[in-house]
Amino acid sequence: MLTFDFMKNYLLLVAFFPFVAAAQGIFPYMDFNNFFKVFDNGVFTQIEHQPTTDVFYGDELVAYNNAQRDFKVYHNGQTRLLTNQNVSYKASDHLLVWNIGPIINYFEDGQTKVITSFGGDYAVGDSIIVYQDTRYNTVNVVYQGKVIQLYQLTGDLYMPDVIGDNIVAFRDNGELYKVFWRGQIYELGVYSGSQQQLQFFAGTDILAFNDPISRTFAVFENGEFLDVEDLYVSKIKACRGFVVYEDVQGNLHYYGNEKKVELATFFQFWDAKDDVLFWGEANSTYTLVGGERKMVCNYAAKDVVLKNDVMAFRNNLGGVSGYIGGKLKDITNLTKTEFTISGHAVCIQQSNRSVMVWFNNQIYQD
């Protein structure tokens, strides 16, 4: 069990990855004329003249059906027709996967490829695609353009236990638990005789779980399985390179990069996602920036949205504030607005469909 004194050691290193740093933020919306527009890297652009449906957007792409039911993607400043057939699709910030019957295709970095013509169920992470191949009765992963078999079954196909941004935990045909991470497969063990079902929490580059054999709280990190706590923990969130959890005494902890820090003993609320976390203490809201405890605001933030390294929330005046890199910005005091985060931008849409975006410490309006 690792122990560190938070007040004496600010040893946290929040993991930032290249694809996060490049995330600019794309925000699609319908304006008051029902034109479909997008905010992309500081510029508002109209991409359709009629309403669209089934819209999804991530840090790098927008997928949608136009008024003619064509399936299209907006990426890198351009709109591209993928197919004029009806499709089902799933997407992440960087990958788009769609199927027409059993044929599964994907879009990545401007390129389209066919995964299989015998597809079943599939799931999408930020840098991986997991899918069933009914021809060979296998479950495979697509990682960096390569197809890697996870397991082959003699009975009915099933999906892995948990799929993160770039990590997968699964049981093979012999009930052996394994972890796929960065192109490699690591063996965890057999838990078929345990009383408790094994539950995984997957983020990016990290996997957390309560181990029913050793009765400890463990993580998979940097290719190794490590015990973090001697007893089970609760309310676990796995993020990018770190996990946040409550221990058996009800204390709030951060673990990442082989460092553990106690965040709070008497906390009122907390949440974590991607590179950012927050918690409430003494009716104020706190976070970590570069390993240091920082106050976000001296009140309890409401309607908090987290993505990448950005935090957006409803401030005490009913407007919207954003927090990134230790800096707080009151974006607007207008109430009854909808807001979200894309990339490193906080995007706000008012009831009259006008749009306001906080990006690169500037306010853009349309």
N, C-alpha and C positions, 0 to 999 in steps of 0.2 A: 504493500500500500504506500502510495506516494503522498507526502505531506509537505506543504509549503505555507509560510506565514505571509498572508496577503499584505499586511501593513508594512512588512519589511522587504518583501520581494515582489516586484512587478515583473514577473518573468514570462508573461504570456507573449506568444508570438502568433498573431492571427494570420492564418494562411491565406495569401492572395495568389491567384493563379493567372496565367497569361490571358486566358479567354475572359476572365472577369475584368482585367484592366482594360481590355479592348472594348468592353461593352459600352456602347454609346447611348442606347436608349431609343426605341422606336415606339411611337404611340399612334395607333390608328383611331379615327373617330368619324362620326357623321356630323357635318355642320348643319346650320339652320336651313340650307337649301337641299338637304339630303344628299350632298356630294360626299363621297368617301375620300377622306384625306388622311395624311400621315405626317407626323412630326418626326424628322430624322436628322439628327446631328445639327440642330439649330435652324432647320429649314422646314416650313410647312409646304406640302405638295399635294395636289389633288391627283388621285390615281384612278378613280372611277366616277362616272357622272350619274350613277344611280345607286340606290341602296344595295348593301351586301348582306350576306348571312354567314353563319357558322364561322365567325371571325376568331382567330387565335393570333396572339402576338407574343414574341419573345424578344430577347435582347438584340437578335440579328435578323429576324424575319417576321413577316405577317402572312398568314395563310387565310384564305377566304373563298367563298363562292360568290361570284358576281350575279347580276340580275338575270343573266342567261343560264345560270347554274354551272358556269365554267369554273373549274377549280384552279386557283391561281396563287402565286406566291410573290410577295414583294421582298426583295433582298438587294442590298448594296446599291440602292437608288433606282432599281429597275423592277418592273412588274413582268412576270413570266407566266404564260399559260402552261399548266402541267397536264391537264386533260379536260375534255368536255363531257366526260362521263361522270355519273354519280359515284362518289367515293366516301369511304369512312377514313378518318385520319386521326393521328395523334402527333403531338409535337412537343419540343422543349425549346429552350432559348436558342439552340444552334442546329437542331435536327428536325426534319419534317418527314413523317412516314405516312403513307396512305396505301389502301388496298382497294382493288377492284375485284371482288370475289376472292379467290385464293392467291391472286398475284399481288405481292407486296413490293412497293417501291419506296425509295427514300431520296431526299434532297439534302445536300450538305455542301456548303461553300460554293454554291452556284452550279453544282453538278447533280445530275439525277442518275440513279442506278436501280436495277431490278434486284431485289434480295432473293426472292424465290417465287416460283409459280405454284407452289404447294403449301402456302402459308396457312397458319391457324391464328391463334392469339398472338399479340405482340405488345411490347411496352417500350417507351422511349425515355432515356436519360439525357443529360446534357452532352455526353460524349459516347454513349452506347445505345445500341438497339438490341433488345432481346426478343426472339421470335421462335415460334414453333414451326417445324418443317414436317408436314404430315406424310411426305413421301418416305422419309427415313425414320420417322417417329423420334425425332431429335429436338432438343431445345438448344439454340445457338445464340451467340452474341456477335454483333458487328461492332468492331472497335478499330478505329483508324483505317477504315476501308477493308479490313480483313474479317473473314468469317471464322469463328472459333466455336467448336462444339463444346457445350457444357455437359450434357448428358443425353443418353439414348435410353428409351423406355421400351419395355415389352408390353406394357398395358396402356392405359389411357394417358394422354399427355397432360402435364400440369406445368404451370409457370413457377419460376423460382419464388422462394419465401419472401424476399425483399429485393428491390432494385433501386439503387441510388443513382447519383449523377454519373459515376464512373466505376461503381462497385456493385457486385451481385452476390447474394448469399443463397445457396440452393442445396437441395438434397438430390443425390444421384440415385440410380436404380437400386443400389444396395443400402439406401438410407444413410449414407455417409454425407455429413455436412461439409460443404466446401465453399470457398470464397474466390470469386473472380475479381482481379484487380490489375489494371494496366497490362492486360495481355497475358497474365499468368494465373494459374489456378492453385490455391493453397488448401490443404486439408485441415479441417477443424476437428472432426471426430464423429462418433455415432452416439446419438442421444435417444434412441428408441426406447430404452428402458427407464428413462427419467419420468418422474411424476408430472413435471410441468412442461408444457409445450414451449419450445425455444422460440423466442420472439426477437427479431433483429430490428435495429434502427440504423438506417444507412444514410450517409450524406455524401460528401466528396472526399475520397481518400481516407475515409474512416468508417468503421462499422462498430456498433455498440450492442451489447446484449448481457442479460443476466444468465450466468452459467449455471445450469441446474445440477451439474456434477460437483463442481468445487464450491457452489453456493456463493460465488463472488460476482462482482460487476466487472466485466472485461471488455476490451476493445481489440479490434484488428487495426493496426497502424503500421505503416512502413514495412509491410510484409511479415509482421509478427503479431502474435496474440499475447496481450498483456493484461494482468489484473490491476484494476484501478482502485477498487474498494474491496474490503474483506467480506462485505455483506451486500445483499441485493439493494438496488436503488430504485427510484420511481420517477415518473414523468421525465423521460429521456428525450432529448432533441439532438440529433446528429446533424452537423452542419459541414462547412468546408474546413476540414482539418481539425475540428474540435467537436466536443460534445458538452452539453449542459444538462445537469440532472439534480435531483433532490436526493440526499442520502437518507439513511434510516432515522437520523435525528431531525430530519426536516430542514437541513441546511442546504443552501444553493451553491453548487460547485461548477467550475469550468475545468475541463481537461483537454489538453491538446499539446502535441509536440513533446510528449512525455513530461509535461508540467501540469500540476493540479493546483488550483487556487480556489479558496472559499470566497464566494462573492457576497453572500449575505446570510445572516442567521435569522433575522426577523424581516421577511419580505412579504409583500402583499400580492404581487403578481410577477410573472416573467414570461418571456418567450425568446426564441432564437431561430434564425434562418440564415442560410448562406454564410456571409462573413460578419453578421451583426447580431447582437443580443441586447436585451434590456431587462431591467427589473424595477419594481417599485419598492421603496423603503422610506419610512417616515413621511408618507404622502408626497414623495418626490420620485422622479424617474431617473435611473442611472444606466450607464452603459460602460463598455471597455473600449478604449482607443489606444492602440499600441501597447496594450498590457496595463494601462493605467485606468483607474476608476474615474469616470467623468459623470457629472450631473448633466442630464439632458435638459430638464426643466424642473422648477420647484413646485410642480403639481403632478398629479397622476395623469399621464398621457392616455387618451382614449382613441379607440378605433385605429390602433397602430397597424401599419403595414410595413413589412420588412422585405427587402430584396437586395441581393448583392451586398454592398456596404452602406446602403441607404436606409434610413428610418423616416417614415412619414406618419403624421398623427394629427388628430383633432386637438387644437390647442384650447386653452381655457376661455377664449373668446368665441369659440365655435368655428373658427377658421381652420386653416391647414398650415402646419409647420413641417419643415424638413430638417434632418440632421445627418451630416456626413463628415467624416474626418475630424470630429471634434468641434464642428461649427454648426450652430443652430440658425435657421432662417425662417422667419415668419413670412410665409409666401403670400397668404391672403387672409383677411379677416372676414371675407364673405362666407356666409353660412349656407347650408343646404347644397353643398357641392359634393361631387364624387371624385375620389382621387386614387391614384395607383402609382406604382413604380415600374419603370422599364429601364434597364441598364443602370445608369447613374442619374436618371432624371425622375423628378416627381411631376406627374401629369394630373392636372385638375380640369374637370369639365363642369361648367355651370349649367343651371337649369335651362338657359336660353341656348345651350350648345356651344357657347364660346369656350375657348380652351386657353389654359394658362400652364406653362411648363417652366419649372425651375431646373436649369441645366447649366453646368459649368459656372455656377454662382451667378447666373443671369436669369432674368424673367423674360420668357417669350410668350406672346399673346396672339391669338387668331380669333 
